[in-house]
């Protein structure tokens, strides 16, 4: 998938870090589709979730084009982080122990992110601001790891759900925690259609 498809990506996670994890089309497919195909797509996703403004997105994409080897490394770092977060969240959800390497990787990037983080007052609200050079290609991952740390240490983690169809993760705020799909429009209807097809074949 190209960066131009990113604005169509559904944000169903309920937390920034989960929306980042959900940038694979279908975890349960033998051939899942990748949204974050390169650094430009990663930057487009950052704009889609509003952690980058349009000017910062364009700046990072231009910098990535000028420093392709570094951009490729950061892109791979993003994919590795996403895989680590997926494992951390799914093992926690099923009461299994996480891989030590995944927590180490998260903590290393989290330490870097927090060293660049500052609070600033915007109107009447305190917001995180990330200092450092504006052309720092890794900066796009800083809000993601902070979101992951917040969720992993939050009571909301107990409400973590997983789509029965595609494997996307989400915070289940439904009554009795009965949510089964990332969205009814996508996977809910897809699952219904699949069950209908299987019943029709038996008849």
N, C-alpha and C positions, 0 to 999 in steps of 0.2 A: 504494500500500500504506500501511496505517496503522501507527502506532507499536506497536500491539498485535501485529503480525506479526513484529516484530524478534526476539523470543526464539526464533522458529523458524528464524532465518537460520543456515545452516550456516557454521561457521568452519573453512575448509579451507586457508587461506593459509599457515599455519605461521609467520606474523609479523603483528603487529598492523597494520602499515601495509598489508599485502596483504589482510587481512580488511576493512580500510576500503575499499580499492579494489574489493573484491568485494561492494559494497552495491548493485550494479546486477544485476538478475536474469540478463540475458543480453546481453553486449556485442555479440554477433554478430547479434542480432535487429534487424529494422527498427523494432520498437517495444518496446525493452527496458523492463522494469518497474523502477520506482524504489523502493528501500526507504527512503531518507532524504528523505521527502516534505516535512518541515518540521523546525523545531528540536527539537520534542518527540520526533520519531523519531530525530534525531541523539543526543539525550540518552539515549533508550532503548537505542540501539546502544552508547553508552558504558557503560551498566550491563551489557549483554549480554556485552561483552568484558572487563568487570570493571576498567575504568579509573575508574568512578564507583561509589560505594557508593549504596545506596537513598536515603539522606537527601540526598546531594549531587545525585543525579539529580532528585529532587523539587524541590530548591532551584532548580536551573537551569531546570526547566520552568516553575516559578512566576514566576521572574524574566523569562523569555522572554515569558510572558503579559502581564506588566506593561510590558515594553518591546518591543512587537511589531516596530517598525521596525528596531531593533538586532538582534533575533533573526532577522529576515529577511535582514539583511546578513551575519550570521555563517553562516546556512544557505547562502547563495550562496557565501560564502568557502569553506565546506566542500566544496561541489560542485566549485568551481574547483580546489581543492587535490587532490581525488580525481582529476579529469581530468588534472591536471599529473603526479601520481604515476603514473597509468596510462601516460602517454606516456613518462615518464622510464624506467620499468621495461621497457616493451616495446621502446623504441628500444635500450636497453642490451642486452636479450636478443638482438636481431637485429643488433647491432654497428653501429647507426646513430647519428648524432650527435643529441643531444637539442636541443630548442628552448631558446634562451638564456632566454626568458621563463619557462619552467617552472622552471629552476634558480634564477632570481632570486626567483620567488614562494616557492619552498621555503625558500631561504636567509633571506628576510625574516621569515617566520613562525618559522623555526628559531631565529633570533637572539632574537626575542621570547620564545620558549619557554625557551631556555637561560638567559636573564636571570631567569626565574622559577623555575628548577629548583634544587633543593637535594637533597643526599643525607642520609638519616636512617637510623639503625640501628633495625630492628624485630626484636626478639629477637636472632638471630645473623646477620641478613641485611641488607645495605645496599639500600635502595630509593630510587627517585626520589620526591621530594615537590615539588609545585608550590605555590609561595607566591603571594601576591597575594590580591585580594578573592575571597571565596567566590562572589560573584555575577557573576564575570567569565565571560561567555558563550563567549569564545574558548578558554578553558582546556581544553576537551574536545579541541581539536586539538593541544595541546602534546605529549602522548605519541605521537600519530600521526606528527608530523614528526620527533621524536627517533628513533622506530622506523625511519622511512624513511632517515634519515641513517645509522643503524647498519647497515642492510641494504645501502645503496649503497656503503658503505666496507668491507663484509665479504666474506670468501671465499664465504659462502653465496650471494652474488649469482650465482655461476657455476652454481648449482643451480636457478635460477629457471625454472619451467615455466609453460605456458599450456594451459588446457583446450581440447582440440580441438573441443569442442561449444559451450561458452558463452563462452569467452575469459577466464574467471577465472584469476587468477595464484596460484601456490603455490610453496613450496620443495619441490623434488623430492628426497626422501630415499630413494627406491626404489633397488634394486640396478640398476646400469647406467643410472640416470636414465631409466627406461623408462615412467614414469607419464604417462598420456595424458589423464586426466580429473581434474576437481576432486574428484569422488567417484564411485565405481562405482555407488552406489545411485541417484544422480541422473543425471548425464550419461553414465556408462558404459552403464547399462541403456537410456537414451534413445537413444543412438547404435546400440546393438544392435537395438533395436526398429525404428529407421528403416531400417537395412540389411536387416532381415528383410522389412519392408514393400516396399522397392524390389525385392528379389529376387522376392517373390510377384507383383508387378505384371508382371515380365518373363516369368513362366511362364504 
